[in-house]
Amino acid sequence: MAAMKALPHRTLHRAQDDKGIVEVIEDGVTRTLYFGSRAKQSCMLLDNPQVLVLSYTQAMTAALLFKPAPRKVLLLGLGGGSLACFLHHHFPDCQILAVEQRATVVETARDFFAVPTDERLRIHTDSALDFLASQRETFDLILVDLFSATGMDGELEEAAFFAHCRERLAPGGVLSVNLWASRPSVCRQHIKRLNQACDGQILELPLGDCGNLIALGLTQSFPVRRLDTLKPTAEALFQRFGIDYPGYLDRLRRRNRFRLRFLFGR
């Protein structure tokens, strides 16, 4: 069989605002969003836009292990709208609110990444911190993916950021935060603040194929023995979405076994 030829890349869109470059590149199979560096901010399959291509976006949905049927979701950071498209497609009864500070990013997501335009997905242009501080609405899931071209957004450095996130969670809700483990000292500071905001009820989900780490903040205590009860949920989610939730559950157990024993007992 003849070897497949590499598909040529082409730039579909390039814009600039006061925070930098926004660029869309396509290779015939995928369309990818960049913010002026080699780091992929979002990636979409051209023939299946609702599929989560990047491993970190898949891992952020590990929050579904604890809340498998969310009715209200807050996305802090839109990017190309990968998570918004996934949730909108698979959860028809779910209301989604996305907050994105850069109007240029919102326009790009709408024009190039098949972001839905119906009433189930609202997009609010504002800083995440200002939005959180001004709202009283609560959510079943809050997914935080705030990155610039060079790393995590400075909003996560604000002392009140994770406390505001925790306040916006409904009872039983889950906070899922994408962190950059490639800068260990910064990542540890974020984990410390998240731990304080969630009264120690956090779980770490490391990713082996990239420099990201997903942190989950829970609103209810979850004894370590109950992780095994999530196996049927993990398998059902795998069958539904084709994402390795059983693997996430195993990583959560191994990474957090001492933390959970200390916090919640055996």
C-alpha positions in Angstrom: 0.0 0.0 0.0 1.4 3.4 -0.9 2.4 5.7 1.9 0.0 8.5 2.7 1.2 11.9 1.8 1.3 14.6 4.5 -1.6 17.0 4.0 -0.5 20.6 3.4 -1.3 23.2 6.1 -2.9 26.4 5.2 -3.7 29.5 7.2 -7.4 30.2 7.1 -7.5 33.2 9.4 -5.2 35.5 11.2 -6.1 38.4 13.5 -4.6 40.5 16.3 -6.0 42.2 19.3 -4.4 43.8 22.4 -3.6 40.4 23.8 -1.8 39.0 20.7 -2.4 36.9 17.6 -5.3 34.6 16.9 -4.6 32.2 14.1 -6.6 29.3 12.5 -4.7 26.6 10.5 -6.2 23.7 8.6 -4.6 20.5 7.3 -7.5 18.9 5.5 -8.5 16.8 8.4 -8.4 19.1 11.4 -8.7 22.9 12.0 -6.6 24.3 14.9 -6.6 27.5 16.9 -3.3 29.1 17.9 -2.5 32.2 20.0 0.8 33.1 18.4 2.8 30.1 19.6 3.1 26.4 18.8 0.7 25.5 21.6 -2.7 24.2 20.3 -5.6 26.1 22.0 -8.4 24.1 20.2 -8.6 21.5 17.6 -11.6 20.4 15.5 -12.2 17.4 13.2 -13.6 18.9 10.1 -16.1 16.0 9.6 -17.0 15.7 13.3 -16.9 19.0 15.1 -18.3 17.7 18.4 -15.4 15.2 19.0 -12.8 16.3 21.6 -9.5 15.9 19.8 -7.0 17.2 22.4 -6.3 15.0 25.3 -6.5 17.7 27.9 -10.1 18.7 26.8 -11.1 15.0 27.0 -9.6 14.8 30.5 -11.4 18.0 31.7 -14.7 16.1 31.2 -13.6 13.6 33.9 -15.9 15.8 36.0 -18.7 13.8 34.4 -17.7 10.8 36.6 -19.2 12.7 39.5 -21.9 14.6 37.6 -22.9 12.5 34.6 -26.0 14.4 33.7 -25.3 18.2 34.1 -28.1 20.6 33.4 -26.1 23.9 33.7 -22.5 24.3 32.7 -20.2 27.3 32.9 -17.1 27.4 30.6 -14.5 29.9 31.6 -12.4 30.4 28.5 -14.0 29.6 25.1 -11.1 29.0 22.7 -12.3 27.4 19.6 -15.4 26.1 21.5 -14.4 22.4 21.6 -16.0 21.8 25.0 -19.0 23.9 24.1 -19.6 21.8 21.0 -19.2 18.5 22.8 -21.5 19.4 25.6 -24.1 21.0 23.3 -24.2 17.9 21.1 -24.3 15.2 23.8 -26.4 16.9 26.5 -29.5 18.3 24.7 -31.1 19.3 28.1 -28.1 21.2 29.2 -27.8 25.0 29.3 -24.2 26.2 28.6 -22.7 29.6 29.4 -19.2 30.4 28.1 -17.2 33.4 29.2 -14.4 34.6 27.0 -12.5 37.9 27.5 -11.3 38.3 23.9 -14.0 39.3 21.4 -11.6 38.3 18.6 -11.6 34.7 20.0 -15.4 34.7 20.2 -15.7 35.8 16.6 -13.1 33.3 15.4 -14.8 30.4 17.2 -18.2 31.3 15.6 -16.7 31.8 12.2 -14.4 28.8 11.9 -15.2 26.2 14.6 -18.9 25.3 14.2 -19.9 26.8 17.6 -23.7 26.4 18.0 -25.8 29.6 17.8 -29.0 28.5 19.5 -30.3 29.6 22.9 -28.8 26.7 24.8 -25.3 28.2 24.4 -24.8 31.7 25.6 -21.4 33.5 25.2 -20.5 36.4 27.4 -17.6 38.6 26.6 -15.9 39.5 29.9 -13.0 38.6 32.1 -13.7 35.4 34.0 -12.9 37.0 37.3 -15.2 40.0 36.8 -18.0 37.7 35.6 -17.7 35.4 38.7 -17.6 38.4 41.1 -20.8 39.8 39.6 -23.0 36.7 39.3 -25.2 34.7 41.6 -26.1 32.0 39.2 -24.9 28.5 40.1 -23.8 25.6 37.9 -23.5 21.8 38.0 -20.1 21.9 36.2 -17.6 24.7 35.9 -14.8 24.0 33.4 -11.8 26.4 33.6 -9.5 26.6 30.6 -7.8 30.0 30.7 -4.6 30.0 28.7 -2.6 32.6 26.7 0.1 31.9 24.1 2.7 31.4 26.9 0.8 29.6 29.6 -2.0 29.9 32.2 -3.8 33.3 32.2 -3.0 35.7 34.9 -6.6 35.7 36.2 -5.8 32.3 37.9 -3.2 34.1 40.0 -5.8 36.2 41.7 -6.4 35.1 45.3 -10.2 35.1 45.0 -10.5 33.3 41.7 -11.0 29.8 42.9 -13.1 30.9 45.8 -15.5 32.6 43.4 -15.6 29.5 41.3 -16.5 27.4 44.4 -19.3 29.9 45.2 -20.8 29.4 41.8 -21.1 25.6 42.1 -24.5 24.2 42.8 -24.8 21.4 45.5 -23.1 18.3 44.1 -21.3 20.4 41.5 -17.8 19.9 40.2 -15.1 22.3 39.2 -12.6 21.1 36.5 -9.5 23.2 36.0 -6.8 22.8 33.3 -3.4 23.5 34.8 0.0 23.6 33.2 2.2 21.1 35.1 5.2 22.1 33.0 5.8 25.0 35.5 5.7 23.1 38.8 6.0 26.0 41.1 3.1 27.9 39.5 1.0 24.8 39.3 1.6 24.1 43.0 0.4 27.6 43.9 -2.8 27.0 41.9 -3.4 23.7 43.6 -2.9 25.3 47.0 -5.5 28.0 46.2 -7.9 25.5 44.8 -7.4 23.3 47.8 -8.3 26.2 50.1 -11.3 27.2 48.1 -12.7 23.7 48.1 -11.9 22.8 51.8 -9.4 20.2 50.7 -11.9 18.3 48.5 -9.8 18.2 45.3 -8.5 15.5 43.1 -5.6 15.6 40.7 -5.7 14.0 37.3 -2.2 13.9 35.6 -1.9 13.5 31.8 0.9 11.4 30.6 1.1 12.7 27.0 1.4 16.5 27.6 2.3 19.0 30.2 -1.2 19.5 31.6 -2.8 18.5 34.8 -6.5 18.5 35.5 -7.7 19.4 39.0 -11.2 18.6 40.1 -12.8 20.5 43.0 -15.8 18.7 44.7 -18.6 20.3 46.7 -19.3 17.1 48.7 -17.0 14.7 50.5 -16.3 11.6 48.6 -14.8 8.7 50.6 -12.0 6.8 48.8 -14.0 3.6 48.9 -16.6 5.1 46.7 -14.3 5.6 43.8 -14.8 1.9 43.0 -18.5 2.6 42.8 -17.9 4.9 39.8 -16.7 2.0 37.6 -20.1 1.5 36.0 -20.4 5.2 35.3 -16.9 5.3 33.8 -17.7 2.4 31.5 -21.0 3.9 30.5 -19.3 7.2 29.7 -16.7 5.3 27.7 -19.3 3.5 25.7 -21.1 6.7 25.0 -18.2 9.0 24.1 -15.3 6.8 23.3 -13.2 8.6 25.9 -11.1 6.7 28.4 -13.0 7.4 31.6 -12.0 4.0 33.2 -8.4 5.1 32.7 -9.1 8.5 34.3 -10.7 6.7 37.3 -7.7 4.5 37.7 -5.4 7.6 37.6 -7.5 9.4 40.1 -7.4 6.5 42.5 -3.6 6.1 42.2 -2.8 9.8 42.3 -5.0 10.8 45.2 -5.3 7.7 47.4 -3.3 9.3 50.3 -5.1 12.6 50.0 -8.5 10.9 50.0 -7.7 8.7 52.9 -6.6 11.7 55.0 -9.6 13.8 54.1 -12.5 11.4 54.1 -11.4 8.2 55.8 -11.4 4.7 54.3 
